[in-house]
């Protein structure tokens, strides 16, 4: 197991912040303002909920970011 695989395995085991579906839905409706400022969906999500997730914040594909957020952060 190389160092990267070991770190990824460790990070997967850390508890993730849980966000309510209601808060997420409000964010999705308000995202249009961040989008007008040129922010990606993932970056806006991380900033809004103070989430430190480099992968999501760097994603430019909104559909993939939404799927990752649903799988990892929604209650």
Buried (B, 14 or more C-beta within 10 A) or exposed (E): EEEEEEEEEEEEEEEEEEBEEEEBEEBBEEBEEBEEEEBBBBBBBBEBBEBEBEEBBEBEEEEBBBEBBEEBBEE
